[in-house]
Amino acid sequence: VPLVGRFNPCRCPAPDFEIYARGRWQRIIVDGDEAIIDDLIEQARAAEEQGRLASLRLWGRLDGSADYAETAIEYPRFRVDRFEIE
């Protein structure tokens, strides 16, 4: 079952992606096959440039937590196996 996600860059240096889990949005670090992640970022940025907030369906799994280098704050790591952008 895919999770609902979105590309939602913010002014602070937090991760750009979020998932809706446990009744709230939470920022995540996307991880996985480099080609999949590059494609995800490219498509999400293209949607943003068109003035849309990209709504995502993400297949994968939460894979522990990791420190985000730019903030030294721990965020959940989500390993993306595949995705769709609506």
N, CA, C and O atoms as a Maestro MAE file, in Angstrom:
{
 s_m_m2io_version
 :::
 2.0.0
}

f_m_ct {
 s_m_title
 :::
 protein
 m_atom[344] {
  # First column is atom index #
  i_m_mmod_type
  r_m_x_coord
  r_m_y_coord
  r_m_z_coord
  i_m_residue_number
  s_m_chain_name
  s_m_pdb_residue_name
  s_m_pdb_atom_name
  i_m_atomic_number
  :::
  1 25 0.852 -1.182 0.000 1 A "VAL " " N  " 7
  2 3 0.000 0.000 0.000 1 A "VAL " " CA " 6
  3 2 0.892 1.236 0.000 1 A "VAL " " C  " 6
  4 15 1.771 1.359 0.852 1 A "VAL " " O  " 8
  5 25 0.682 2.139 -0.926 2 A "PRO " " N  " 7
  6 3 1.533 3.330 -0.978 2 A "PRO " " CA " 6
  7 2 1.165 4.329 0.116 2 A "PRO " " C  " 6
  8 15 0.032 4.358 0.597 2 A "PRO " " O  " 8
  9 25 2.132 5.134 0.492 3 A "LEU " " N  " 7
  10 3 1.886 6.249 1.390 3 A "LEU " " CA " 6
  11 2 1.681 7.507 0.562 3 A "LEU " " C  " 6
  12 15 2.227 7.639 -0.534 3 A "LEU " " O  " 8
  13 25 0.896 8.422 1.090 4 A "VAL " " N  " 7
  14 3 0.711 9.719 0.452 4 A "VAL " " CA " 6
  15 2 1.892 10.582 0.846 4 A "VAL " " C  " 6
  16 15 2.270 10.636 2.016 4 A "VAL " " O  " 8
  17 25 2.467 11.251 -0.122 5 A "GLY " " N  " 7
  18 3 3.597 12.116 0.141 5 A "GLY " " CA " 6
  19 2 3.471 13.404 -0.638 5 A "GLY " " C  " 6
  20 15 2.567 13.573 -1.456 5 A "GLY " " O  " 8
  21 25 4.395 14.307 -0.370 6 A "ARG " " N  " 7
  22 3 4.435 15.558 -1.137 6 A "ARG " " CA " 6
  23 2 5.846 16.135 -1.103 6 A "ARG " " C  " 6
  24 15 6.621 15.906 -0.175 6 A "ARG " " O  " 8
  25 25 6.137 16.880 -2.140 7 A "PHE " " N  " 7
  26 3 7.370 17.650 -2.242 7 A "PHE " " CA " 6
  27 2 7.014 19.039 -1.742 7 A "PHE " " C  " 6
  28 15 6.222 19.744 -2.367 7 A "PHE " " O  " 8
  29 25 7.592 19.430 -0.625 8 A "ASN " " N  " 7
  30 3 7.190 20.673 0.020 8 A "ASN " " CA " 6
  31 2 8.413 21.383 0.602 8 A "ASN " " C  " 6
  32 15 8.598 21.408 1.819 8 A "ASN " " O  " 8
  33 25 9.250 21.961 -0.269 9 A "PRO " " N  " 7
  34 3 10.431 22.656 0.226 9 A "PRO " " CA " 6
  35 2 10.035 23.781 1.186 9 A "PRO " " C  " 6
  36 15 8.999 24.423 1.016 9 A "PRO " " O  " 8
  37 25 10.863 24.001 2.176 10 A "CYS " " N  " 7
  38 3 10.597 25.077 3.128 10 A "CYS " " CA " 6
  39 2 11.799 26.016 3.179 10 A "CYS " " C  " 6
  40 15 12.830 25.751 2.561 10 A "CYS " " O  " 8
  41 25 11.661 27.097 3.909 11 A "ARG " " N  " 7
  42 3 12.738 28.088 3.986 11 A "ARG " " CA " 6
  43 2 13.934 27.596 4.791 11 A "ARG " " C  " 6
  44 15 15.068 28.011 4.550 11 A "ARG " " O  " 8
  45 25 13.675 26.715 5.744 12 A "CYS " " N  " 7
  46 3 14.775 26.183 6.544 12 A "CYS " " CA " 6
  47 2 15.424 25.021 5.782 12 A "CYS " " C  " 6
  48 15 14.867 24.553 4.789 12 A "CYS " " O  " 8
  49 25 16.570 24.560 6.222 13 A "PRO " " N  " 7
  50 3 17.257 23.499 5.483 13 A "PRO " " CA " 6
  51 2 16.771 22.081 5.804 13 A "PRO " " C  " 6
  52 15 17.556 21.135 5.739 13 A "PRO " " O  " 8
  53 25 15.500 21.922 6.146 14 A "ALA " " N  " 7
  54 3 14.942 20.593 6.421 14 A "ALA " " CA " 6
  55 2 14.732 19.840 5.101 14 A "ALA " " C  " 6
  56 15 14.757 20.456 4.035 14 A "ALA " " O  " 8
  57 25 14.525 18.514 5.156 15 A "PRO " " N  " 7
  58 3 14.271 17.757 3.924 15 A "PRO " " CA " 6
  59 2 13.046 18.282 3.176 15 A "PRO " " C  " 6
  60 15 12.114 18.806 3.784 15 A "PRO " " O  " 8
  61 25 13.061 18.135 1.857 16 A "ASP " " N  " 7
  62 3 11.995 18.673 1.007 16 A "ASP " " CA " 6
  63 2 10.763 17.779 0.895 16 A "ASP " " C  " 6
  64 15 9.716 18.231 0.432 16 A "ASP " " O  " 8
  65 25 10.871 16.531 1.307 17 A "PHE " " N  " 7
  66 3 9.756 15.601 1.144 17 A "PHE " " CA " 6
  67 2 9.071 15.316 2.472 17 A "PHE " " C  " 6
  68 15 9.694 15.339 3.534 17 A "PHE " " O  " 8
  69 25 7.761 15.046 2.382 18 A "GLU " " N  " 7
  70 3 6.960 14.704 3.551 18 A "GLU " " CA " 6
  71 2 6.082 13.506 3.220 18 A "GLU " " C  " 6
  72 15 5.756 13.262 2.058 18 A "GLU " " O  " 8
  73 25 5.705 12.766 4.247 19 A "ILE " " N  " 7
  74 3 4.684 11.727 4.105 19 A "ILE " " CA " 6
  75 2 3.599 11.995 5.138 19 A "ILE " " C  " 6
  76 15 3.834 12.607 6.180 19 A "ILE " " O  " 8
  77 25 2.397 11.513 4.811 20 A "TYR " " N  " 7
  78 3 1.287 11.608 5.752 20 A "TYR " " CA " 6
  79 2 1.197 10.267 6.460 20 A "TYR " " C  " 6
  80 15 0.857 9.253 5.850 20 A "TYR " " O  " 8
  81 25 1.502 10.269 7.743 21 A "ALA " " N  " 7
  82 3 1.507 9.033 8.522 21 A "ALA " " CA " 6
  83 2 1.043 9.333 9.942 21 A "ALA " " C  " 6
  84 15 1.380 10.366 10.520 21 A "ALA " " O  " 8
  85 25 0.275 8.422 10.478 22 A "ARG " " N  " 7
  86 3 -0.223 8.560 11.859 22 A "ARG " " CA " 6
  87 2 -0.957 9.873 12.074 22 A "ARG " " C  " 6
  88 15 -0.849 10.492 13.132 22 A "ARG " " O  " 8
  89 25 -1.709 10.295 11.053 23 A "GLY " " N  " 7
  90 3 -2.553 11.473 11.187 23 A "GLY " " CA " 6
  91 2 -1.875 12.819 11.066 23 A "GLY " " C  " 6
  92 15 -2.461 13.844 11.414 23 A "GLY " " O  " 8
  93 25 -0.635 12.829 10.573 24 A "ARG " " N  " 7
  94 3 0.054 14.108 10.420 24 A "ARG " " CA " 6
  95 2 1.116 14.019 9.334 24 A "ARG " " C  " 6
  96 15 1.563 12.933 8.963 24 A "ARG " " O  " 8
  97 25 1.508 15.186 8.833 25 A "TRP " " N  " 7
  98 3 2.603 15.270 7.880 25 A "TRP " " CA " 6
  99 2 3.918 15.263 8.640 25 A "TRP " " C  " 6
  100 15 4.055 15.934 9.663 25 A "TRP " " O  " 8
  101 25 4.887 14.502 8.139 26 A "GLN " " N  " 7
  102 3 6.219 14.531 8.731 26 A "GLN " " CA " 6
  103 2 7.264 14.521 7.633 26 A "GLN " " C  " 6
  104 15 7.133 13.819 6.631 26 A "GLN " " O  " 8
  105 25 8.290 15.304 7.841 27 A "ARG " " N  " 7
  106 3 9.382 15.390 6.875 27 A "ARG " " CA " 6
  107 2 10.188 14.106 6.915 27 A "ARG " " C  " 6
  108 15 10.375 13.497 7.968 27 A "ARG " " O  " 8
  109 25 10.659 13.710 5.742 28 A "ILE " " N  " 7
  110 3 11.442 12.477 5.624 28 A "ILE " " CA " 6
  111 2 12.669 12.720 4.759 28 A "ILE " " C  " 6
  112 15 12.715 13.647 3.950 28 A "ILE " " O  " 8
  113 25 13.643 11.875 4.951 29 A "ILE " " N  " 7
  114 3 14.792 11.801 4.055 29 A "ILE " " CA " 6
  115 2 14.479 10.695 3.059 29 A "ILE " " C  " 6
  116 15 14.295 9.546 3.459 29 A "ILE " " O  " 8
  117 25 14.415 11.017 1.768 30 A "VAL " " N  " 7
  118 3 14.187 9.975 0.773 30 A "VAL " " CA " 6
  119 2 15.504 9.287 0.473 30 A "VAL " " C  " 6
  120 15 16.554 9.925 0.394 30 A "VAL " " O  " 8
  121 25 15.431 7.989 0.310 31 A "ASP " " N  " 7
  122 3 16.619 7.173 0.102 31 A "ASP " " CA " 6
  123 2 16.235 6.054 -0.850 31 A "ASP " " C  " 6
  124 15 15.052 5.773 -1.042 31 A "ASP " " O  " 8
  125 25 17.226 5.422 -1.440 32 A "GLY " " N  " 7
  126 3 16.972 4.302 -2.330 32 A "GLY " " CA " 6
  127 2 17.858 4.359 -3.550 32 A "GLY " " C  " 6
  128 15 18.891 5.029 -3.563 32 A "GLY " " O  " 8
  129 25 17.433 3.643 -4.576 33 A "ASP " " N  " 7
  130 3 18.159 3.598 -5.838 33 A "ASP " " CA " 6
  131 2 18.343 5.017 -6.363 33 A "ASP " " C  " 6
  132 15 17.381 5.778 -6.462 33 A "ASP " " O  " 8
  133 25 19.566 5.366 -6.696 34 A "GLU " " N  " 7
  134 3 19.884 6.728 -7.116 34 A "GLU " " CA " 6
  135 2 19.052 7.182 -8.316 34 A "GLU " " C  " 6
  136 15 18.622 8.335 -8.361 34 A "GLU " " O  " 8
  137 25 18.821 6.305 -9.281 35 A "ALA " " N  " 7
  138 3 18.043 6.672 -10.470 35 A "ALA " " CA " 6
  139 2 16.596 6.991 -10.094 35 A "ALA " " C  " 6
  140 15 16.011 7.931 -10.632 35 A "ALA " " O  " 8
  141 25 16.019 6.222 -9.179 36 A "ILE " " N  " 7
  142 3 14.640 6.468 -8.735 36 A "ILE " " CA " 6
  143 2 14.560 7.801 -7.994 36 A "ILE " " C  " 6
  144 15 13.654 8.598 -8.240 36 A "ILE " " O  " 8
  145 25 15.498 8.039 -7.098 37 A "ILE " " N  " 7
  146 3 15.487 9.282 -6.315 37 A "ILE " " CA " 6
  147 2 15.714 10.487 -7.225 37 A "ILE " " C  " 6
  148 15 15.040 11.506 -7.071 37 A "ILE " " O  " 8
  149 25 16.640 10.390 -8.158 38 A "ASP " " N  " 7
  150 3 16.882 11.491 -9.097 38 A "ASP " " CA " 6
  151 2 15.628 11.794 -9.907 38 A "ASP " " C  " 6
  152 15 15.292 12.961 -10.109 38 A "ASP " " O  " 8
  153 25 14.932 10.761 -10.371 39 A "ASP " " N  " 7
  154 3 13.699 10.935 -11.139 39 A "ASP " " CA " 6
  155 2 12.609 11.565 -10.270 39 A "ASP " " C  " 6
  156 15 11.895 12.460 -10.721 39 A "ASP " " O  " 8
  157 25 12.483 11.102 -9.038 40 A "LEU " " N  " 7
  158 3 11.504 11.656 -8.105 40 A "LEU " " CA " 6
  159 2 11.746 13.147 -7.893 40 A "LEU " " C  " 6
  160 15 10.816 13.948 -7.991 40 A "LEU " " O  " 8
  161 25 12.969 13.514 -7.609 41 A "ILE " " N  " 7
  162 3 13.300 14.921 -7.370 41 A "ILE " " CA " 6
  163 2 13.050 15.759 -8.626 41 A "ILE " " C  " 6
  164 15 12.486 16.850 -8.543 41 A "ILE " " O  " 8
  165 25 13.462 15.255 -9.774 42 A "GLU " " N  " 7
  166 3 13.285 15.987 -11.033 42 A "GLU " " CA " 6
  167 2 11.799 16.235 -11.326 42 A "GLU " " C  " 6
  168 15 11.414 17.353 -11.667 42 A "GLU " " O  " 8
  169 25 10.974 15.202 -11.193 43 A "GLN " " N  " 7
  170 3 9.548 15.353 -11.467 43 A "GLN " " CA " 6
  171 2 8.861 16.258 -10.442 43 A "GLN " " C  " 6
  172 15 7.992 17.053 -10.800 43 A "GLN " " O  " 8
  173 25 9.245 16.138 -9.182 44 A "ALA " " N  " 7
  174 3 8.651 16.979 -8.136 44 A "ALA " " CA " 6
  175 2 9.016 18.442 -8.351 44 A "ALA " " C  " 6
  176 15 8.165 19.318 -8.197 44 A "ALA " " O  " 8
  177 25 10.264 18.719 -8.703 45 A "ARG " " N  " 7
  178 3 10.687 20.100 -8.956 45 A "ARG " " CA " 6
  179 2 9.987 20.671 -10.188 45 A "ARG " " C  " 6
  180 15 9.629 21.848 -10.209 45 A "ARG " " O  " 8
  181 25 9.794 19.845 -11.209 46 A "ALA " " N  " 7
  182 3 9.091 20.300 -12.410 46 A "ALA " " CA " 6
  183 2 7.656 20.693 -12.068 46 A "ALA " " C  " 6
  184 15 7.155 21.702 -12.564 46 A "ALA " " O  " 8
  185 25 6.997 19.911 -11.232 47 A "ALA " " N  " 7
  186 3 5.630 20.246 -10.806 47 A "ALA " " CA " 6
  187 2 5.632 21.559 -10.038 47 A "ALA " " C  " 6
  188 15 4.754 22.398 -10.236 47 A "ALA " " O  " 8
  189 25 6.616 21.739 -9.161 48 A "GLU " " N  " 7
  190 3 6.710 22.978 -8.379 48 A "GLU " " CA " 6
  191 2 6.912 24.184 -9.303 48 A "GLU " " C  " 6
  192 15 6.319 25.240 -9.080 48 A "GLU " " O  " 8
  193 25 7.732 24.033 -10.323 49 A "GLU " " N  " 7
  194 3 7.974 25.128 -11.258 49 A "GLU " " CA " 6
  195 2 6.713 25.508 -12.021 49 A "GLU " " C  " 6
  196 15 6.582 26.638 -12.491 49 A "GLU " " O  " 8
  197 25 5.785 24.561 -12.145 50 A "GLN " " N  " 7
  198 3 4.501 24.823 -12.792 50 A "GLN " " CA " 6
  199 2 3.483 25.382 -11.802 50 A "GLN " " C  " 6
  200 15 2.321 25.597 -12.147 50 A "GLN " " O  " 8
  201 25 3.935 25.614 -10.563 51 A "GLY " " N  " 7
  202 3 3.052 26.176 -9.557 51 A "GLY " " CA " 6
  203 2 2.170 25.161 -8.852 51 A "GLY " " C  " 6
  204 15 1.162 25.525 -8.245 51 A "GLY " " O  " 8
  205 25 2.548 23.878 -8.930 52 A "ARG " " N  " 7
  206 3 1.754 22.830 -8.284 52 A "ARG " " CA " 6
  207 2 2.531 22.244 -7.112 52 A "ARG " " C  " 6
  208 15 3.756 22.135 -7.153 52 A "ARG " " O  " 8
  209 25 1.794 21.868 -6.063 53 A "LEU " " N  " 7
  210 3 2.376 21.096 -4.975 53 A "LEU " " CA " 6
  211 2 2.215 19.639 -5.376 53 A "LEU " " C  " 6
  212 15 1.097 19.125 -5.406 53 A "LEU " " O  " 8
  213 25 3.305 18.976 -5.680 54 A "ALA " " N  " 7
  214 3 3.246 17.604 -6.180 54 A "ALA " " CA " 6
  215 2 2.684 16.667 -5.120 54 A "ALA " " C  " 6
  216 15 3.205 16.573 -4.009 54 A "ALA " " O  " 8
  217 25 1.615 15.980 -5.488 55 A "SER " " N  " 7
  218 3 1.039 14.945 -4.626 55 A "SER " " CA " 6
  219 2 1.611 13.613 -5.087 55 A "SER " " C  " 6
  220 15 1.568 13.284 -6.273 55 A "SER " " O  " 8
  221 25 2.143 12.857 -4.148 56 A "LEU " " N  " 7
  222 3 2.872 11.635 -4.476 56 A "LEU " " CA " 6
  223 2 2.203 10.405 -3.885 56 A "LEU " " C  " 6
  224 15 1.506 10.473 -2.872 56 A "LEU " " O  " 8
  225 25 2.430 9.305 -4.533 57 A "ARG " " N  " 7
  226 3 2.175 7.991 -3.952 57 A "ARG " " CA " 6
  227 2 3.544 7.322 -3.902 57 A "ARG " " C  " 6
  228 15 4.207 7.147 -4.925 57 A "ARG " " O  " 8
  229 25 3.949 6.954 -2.700 58 A "LEU " " N  " 7
  230 3 5.277 6.389 -2.493 58 A "LEU " " CA " 6
  231 2 5.176 4.957 -2.003 58 A "LEU " " C  " 6
  232 15 4.543 4.680 -0.984 58 A "LEU " " O  " 8
  233 25 5.806 4.050 -2.736 59 A "TRP " " N  " 7
  234 3 5.917 2.663 -2.304 59 A "TRP " " CA " 6
  235 2 7.308 2.490 -1.733 59 A "TRP " " C  " 6
  236 15 8.292 2.926 -2.331 59 A "TRP " " O  " 8
  237 25 7.389 1.865 -0.598 60 A "GLY " " N  " 7
  238 3 8.672 1.658 0.038 60 A "GLY " " CA " 6
  239 2 8.472 1.368 1.510 60 A "GLY " " C  " 6
  240 15 7.480 0.759 1.909 60 A "GLY " " O  " 8
  241 25 9.423 1.810 2.311 61 A "ARG " " N  " 7
  242 3 9.327 1.544 3.752 61 A "ARG " " CA " 6
  243 2 10.174 2.542 4.527 61 A "ARG " " C  " 6
  244 15 11.191 3.049 4.054 61 A "ARG " " O  " 8
  245 25 9.704 2.795 5.734 62 A "LEU " " N  " 7
  246 3 10.524 3.567 6.658 62 A "LEU " " CA " 6
  247 2 11.692 2.684 7.044 62 A "LEU " " C  " 6
  248 15 11.509 1.520 7.401 62 A "LEU " " O  " 8
  249 25 12.862 3.224 6.974 63 A "ASP " " N  " 7
  250 3 14.082 2.437 7.152 63 A "ASP " " CA " 6
  251 2 14.949 3.037 8.254 63 A "ASP " " C  " 6
  252 15 16.145 3.262 8.069 63 A "ASP " " O  " 8
  253 25 14.327 3.292 9.401 64 A "GLY " " N  " 7
  254 3 15.071 3.876 10.508 64 A "GLY " " CA " 6
  255 2 15.165 5.377 10.391 64 A "GLY " " C  " 6
  256 15 14.505 5.982 9.546 64 A "GLY " " O  " 8
  257 25 15.965 5.970 11.218 65 A "SER " " N  " 7
  258 3 16.152 7.408 11.222 65 A "SER " " CA " 6
  259 2 17.597 7.741 10.905 65 A "SER " " C  " 6
  260 15 18.495 6.909 11.040 65 A "SER " " O  " 8
  261 25 17.795 8.967 10.484 66 A "ALA " " N  " 7
  262 3 19.153 9.394 10.152 66 A "ALA " " CA " 6
  263 2 19.298 10.872 10.437 66 A "ALA " " C  " 6
  264 15 18.327 11.626 10.374 66 A "ALA " " O  " 8
  265 25 20.498 11.276 10.748 67 A "ASP " " N  " 7
  266 3 20.775 12.696 10.905 67 A "ASP " " CA " 6
  267 2 20.779 13.347 9.532 67 A "ASP " " C  " 6
  268 15 21.378 12.830 8.589 67 A "ASP " " O  " 8
  269 25 20.115 14.467 9.430 68 A "TYR " " N  " 7
  270 3 20.109 15.238 8.205 68 A "TYR " " CA " 6
  271 2 21.283 16.206 8.291 68 A "TYR " " C  " 6
  272 15 21.324 17.052 9.184 68 A "TYR " " O  " 8
  273 25 22.214 16.091 7.392 69 A "ALA " " N  " 7
  274 3 23.490 16.795 7.484 69 A "ALA " " CA " 6
  275 2 23.344 18.309 7.661 69 A "ALA " " C  " 6
  276 15 24.121 18.923 8.391 69 A "ALA " " O  " 8
  277 25 22.353 18.911 6.998 70 A "GLU " " N  " 7
  278 3 22.257 20.366 7.024 70 A "GLU " " CA " 6
  279 2 21.713 20.909 8.334 70 A "GLU " " C  " 6
  280 15 21.917 22.083 8.642 70 A "GLU " " O  " 8
  281 25 21.021 20.076 9.118 71 A "THR " " N  " 7
  282 3 20.424 20.565 10.362 71 A "THR " " CA " 6
  283 2 20.902 19.799 11.591 71 A "THR " " C  " 6
  284 15 20.697 20.255 12.716 71 A "THR " " O  " 8
  285 25 21.532 18.646 11.397 72 A "ALA " " N  " 7
  286 3 21.928 17.755 12.491 72 A "ALA " " CA " 6
  287 2 20.720 17.307 13.308 72 A "ALA " " C  " 6
  288 15 20.852 16.954 14.480 72 A "ALA " " O  " 8
  289 25 19.540 17.322 12.684 73 A "ILE " " N  " 7
  290 3 18.305 16.836 13.304 73 A "ILE " " CA " 6
  291 2 17.994 15.480 12.701 73 A "ILE " " C  " 6
  292 15 18.216 15.257 11.511 73 A "ILE " " O  " 8
  293 25 17.485 14.581 13.514 74 A "GLU " " N  " 7
  294 3 17.160 13.243 13.039 74 A "GLU " " CA " 6
  295 2 15.763 13.234 12.408 74 A "GLU " " C  " 6
  296 15 14.790 13.663 13.028 74 A "GLU " " O  " 8
  297 25 15.679 12.743 11.178 75 A "TYR " " N  " 7
  298 3 14.417 12.594 10.457 75 A "TYR " " CA " 6
  299 2 14.261 11.133 10.058 75 A "TYR " " C  " 6
  300 15 15.258 10.428 9.894 75 A "TYR " " O  " 8
  301 25 13.012 10.665 9.897 76 A "PRO " " N  " 7
  302 3 12.831 9.300 9.405 76 A "PRO " " CA " 6
  303 2 13.389 9.172 7.989 76 A "PRO " " C  " 6
  304 15 13.243 10.079 7.169 76 A "PRO " " O  " 8
  305 25 14.016 8.056 7.719 77 A "ARG " " N  " 7
  306 3 14.514 7.746 6.376 77 A "ARG " " CA " 6
  307 2 13.475 6.849 5.705 77 A "ARG " " C  " 6
  308 15 13.063 5.835 6.269 77 A "ARG " " O  " 8
  309 25 13.054 7.230 4.492 78 A "PHE " " N  " 7
  310 3 12.085 6.436 3.737 78 A "PHE " " CA " 6
  311 2 12.758 5.918 2.484 78 A "PHE " " C  " 6
  312 15 13.195 6.699 1.639 78 A "PHE " " O  " 8
  313 25 12.842 4.608 2.360 79 A "ARG " " N  " 7
  314 3 13.438 3.978 1.188 79 A "ARG " " CA " 6
  315 2 12.362 3.855 0.119 79 A "ARG " " C  " 6
  316 15 11.399 3.107 0.290 79 A "ARG " " O  " 8
  317 25 12.518 4.581 -0.978 80 A "VAL " " N  " 7
  318 3 11.536 4.611 -2.067 80 A "VAL " " CA " 6
  319 2 11.850 3.486 -3.050 80 A "VAL " " C  " 6
  320 15 12.945 3.417 -3.608 80 A "VAL " " O  " 8
  321 25 10.858 2.598 -3.255 81 A "ASP " " N  " 7
  322 3 10.993 1.538 -4.256 81 A "ASP " " CA " 6
  323 2 10.425 1.980 -5.602 81 A "ASP " " C  " 6
  324 15 10.965 1.655 -6.660 81 A "ASP " " O  " 8
  325 25 9.310 2.739 -5.537 82 A "ARG " " N  " 7
  326 3 8.710 3.325 -6.741 82 A "ARG " " CA " 6
  327 2 7.780 4.440 -6.301 82 A "ARG " " C  " 6
  328 15 7.459 4.568 -5.119 82 A "ARG " " O  " 8
  329 25 7.348 5.251 -7.267 83 A "PHE " " N  " 7
  330 3 6.485 6.384 -6.936 83 A "PHE " " CA " 6
  331 2 5.623 6.754 -8.129 83 A "PHE " " C  " 6
  332 15 5.903 6.371 -9.265 83 A "PHE " " O  " 8
  333 25 4.572 7.506 -7.850 84 A "GLU " " N  " 7
  334 3 3.739 8.133 -8.877 84 A "GLU " " CA " 6
  335 2 3.500 9.568 -8.437 84 A "GLU " " C  " 6
  336 15 3.338 9.843 -7.248 84 A "GLU " " O  " 8
  337 25 3.480 10.472 -9.391 85 A "ILE " " N  " 7
  338 3 3.162 11.876 -9.105 85 A "ILE " " CA " 6
  339 2 1.829 12.190 -9.756 85 A "ILE " " C  " 6
  340 15 1.606 11.905 -10.932 85 A "ILE " " O  " 8
  341 25 0.952 12.781 -8.966 86 A "GLU " " N  " 7
  342 3 -0.375 13.143 -9.483 86 A "GLU " " CA " 6
  343 2 -0.432 14.611 -9.791 86 A "GLU " " C  " 6
  344 15 -1.466 15.109 -10.236 86 A "GLU " " O  " 8
  :::
 }
 m_bond[343] {
  # First column is bond index #
  i_m_from
  i_m_to
  i_m_order
  :::
  1 1 2 1
  2 2 3 1
  3 3 4 2
  4 3 5 1
  5 5 6 1
  6 6 7 1
  7 7 8 2
  8 7 9 1
  9 9 10 1
  10 10 11 1
  11 11 12 2
  12 11 13 1
  13 13 14 1
  14 14 15 1
  15 15 16 2
  16 15 17 1
  17 17 18 1
  18 18 19 1
  19 19 20 2
  20 19 21 1
  21 21 22 1
  22 22 23 1
  23 23 24 2
  24 23 25 1
  25 25 26 1
  26 26 27 1
  27 27 28 2
  28 27 29 1
  29 29 30 1
  30 30 31 1
  31 31 32 2
  32 31 33 1
  33 33 34 1
  34 34 35 1
  35 35 36 2
  36 35 37 1
  37 37 38 1
  38 38 39 1
  39 39 40 2
  40 39 41 1
  41 41 42 1
  42 42 43 1
  43 43 44 2
  44 43 45 1
  45 45 46 1
  46 46 47 1
  47 47 48 2
  48 47 49 1
  49 49 50 1
  50 50 51 1
  51 51 52 2
  52 51 53 1
  53 53 54 1
  54 54 55 1
  55 55 56 2
  56 55 57 1
  57 57 58 1
  58 58 59 1
  59 59 60 2
  60 59 61 1
  61 61 62 1
  62 62 63 1
  63 63 64 2
  64 63 65 1
  65 65 66 1
  66 66 67 1
  67 67 68 2
  68 67 69 1
  69 69 70 1
  70 70 71 1
  71 71 72 2
  72 71 73 1
  73 73 74 1
  74 74 75 1
  75 75 76 2
  76 75 77 1
  77 77 78 1
  78 78 79 1
  79 79 80 2
  80 79 81 1
  81 81 82 1
  82 82 83 1
  83 83 84 2
  84 83 85 1
  85 85 86 1
  86 86 87 1
  87 87 88 2
  88 87 89 1
  89 89 90 1
  90 90 91 1
  91 91 92 2
  92 91 93 1
  93 93 94 1
  94 94 95 1
  95 95 96 2
  96 95 97 1
  97 97 98 1
  98 98 99 1
  99 99 100 2
  100 99 101 1
  101 101 102 1
  102 102 103 1
  103 103 104 2
  104 103 105 1
  105 105 106 1
  106 106 107 1
  107 107 108 2
  108 107 109 1
  109 109 110 1
  110 110 111 1
  111 111 112 2
  112 111 113 1
  113 113 114 1
  114 114 115 1
  115 115 116 2
  116 115 117 1
  117 117 118 1
  118 118 119 1
  119 119 120 2
  120 119 121 1
  121 121 122 1
  122 122 123 1
  123 123 124 2
  124 123 125 1
  125 125 126 1
  126 126 127 1
  127 127 128 2
  128 127 129 1
  129 129 130 1
  130 130 131 1
  131 131 132 2
  132 131 133 1
  133 133 134 1
  134 134 135 1
  135 135 136 2
  136 135 137 1
  137 137 138 1
  138 138 139 1
  139 139 140 2
  140 139 141 1
  141 141 142 1
  142 142 143 1
  143 143 144 2
  144 143 145 1
  145 145 146 1
  146 146 147 1
  147 147 148 2
  148 147 149 1
  149 149 150 1
  150 150 151 1
  151 151 152 2
  152 151 153 1
  153 153 154 1
  154 154 155 1
  155 155 156 2
  156 155 157 1
  157 157 158 1
  158 158 159 1
  159 159 160 2
  160 159 161 1
  161 161 162 1
  162 162 163 1
  163 163 164 2
  164 163 165 1
  165 165 166 1
  166 166 167 1
  167 167 168 2
  168 167 169 1
  169 169 170 1
  170 170 171 1
  171 171 172 2
  172 171 173 1
  173 173 174 1
  174 174 175 1
  175 175 176 2
  176 175 177 1
  177 177 178 1
  178 178 179 1
  179 179 180 2
  180 179 181 1
  181 181 182 1
  182 182 183 1
  183 183 184 2
  184 183 185 1
  185 185 186 1
  186 186 187 1
  187 187 188 2
  188 187 189 1
  189 189 190 1
  190 190 191 1
  191 191 192 2
  192 191 193 1
  193 193 194 1
  194 194 195 1
  195 195 196 2
  196 195 197 1
  197 197 198 1
  198 198 199 1
  199 199 200 2
  200 199 201 1
  201 201 202 1
  202 202 203 1
  203 203 204 2
  204 203 205 1
  205 205 206 1
  206 206 207 1
  207 207 208 2
  208 207 209 1
  209 209 210 1
  210 210 211 1
  211 211 212 2
  212 211 213 1
  213 213 214 1
  214 214 215 1
  215 215 216 2
  216 215 217 1
  217 217 218 1
  218 218 219 1
  219 219 220 2
  220 219 221 1
  221 221 222 1
  222 222 223 1
  223 223 224 2
  224 223 225 1
  225 225 226 1
  226 226 227 1
  227 227 228 2
  228 227 229 1
  229 229 230 1
  230 230 231 1
  231 231 232 2
  232 231 233 1
  233 233 234 1
  234 234 235 1
  235 235 236 2
  236 235 237 1
  237 237 238 1
  238 238 239 1
  239 239 240 2
  240 239 241 1
  241 241 242 1
  242 242 243 1
  243 243 244 2
  244 243 245 1
  245 245 246 1
  246 246 247 1
  247 247 248 2
  248 247 249 1
  249 249 250 1
  250 250 251 1
  251 251 252 2
  252 251 253 1
  253 253 254 1
  254 254 255 1
  255 255 256 2
  256 255 257 1
  257 257 258 1
  258 258 259 1
  259 259 260 2
  260 259 261 1
  261 261 262 1
  262 262 263 1
  263 263 264 2
  264 263 265 1
  265 265 266 1
  266 266 267 1
  267 267 268 2
  268 267 269 1
  269 269 270 1
  270 270 271 1
  271 271 272 2
  272 271 273 1
  273 273 274 1
  274 274 275 1
  275 275 276 2
  276 275 277 1
  277 277 278 1
  278 278 279 1
  279 279 280 2
  280 279 281 1
  281 281 282 1
  282 282 283 1
  283 283 284 2
  284 283 285 1
  285 285 286 1
  286 286 287 1
  287 287 288 2
  288 287 289 1
  289 289 290 1
  290 290 291 1
  291 291 292 2
  292 291 293 1
  293 293 294 1
  294 294 295 1
  295 295 296 2
  296 295 297 1
  297 297 298 1
  298 298 299 1
  299 299 300 2
  300 299 301 1
  301 301 302 1
  302 302 303 1
  303 303 304 2
  304 303 305 1
  305 305 306 1
  306 306 307 1
  307 307 308 2
  308 307 309 1
  309 309 310 1
  310 310 311 1
  311 311 312 2
  312 311 313 1
  313 313 314 1
  314 314 315 1
  315 315 316 2
  316 315 317 1
  317 317 318 1
  318 318 319 1
  319 319 320 2
  320 319 321 1
  321 321 322 1
  322 322 323 1
  323 323 324 2
  324 323 325 1
  325 325 326 1
  326 326 327 1
  327 327 328 2
  328 327 329 1
  329 329 330 1
  330 330 331 1
  331 331 332 2
  332 331 333 1
  333 333 334 1
  334 334 335 1
  335 335 336 2
  336 335 337 1
  337 337 338 1
  338 338 339 1
  339 339 340 2
  340 339 341 1
  341 341 342 1
  342 342 343 1
  343 343 344 2
  :::
 }
}
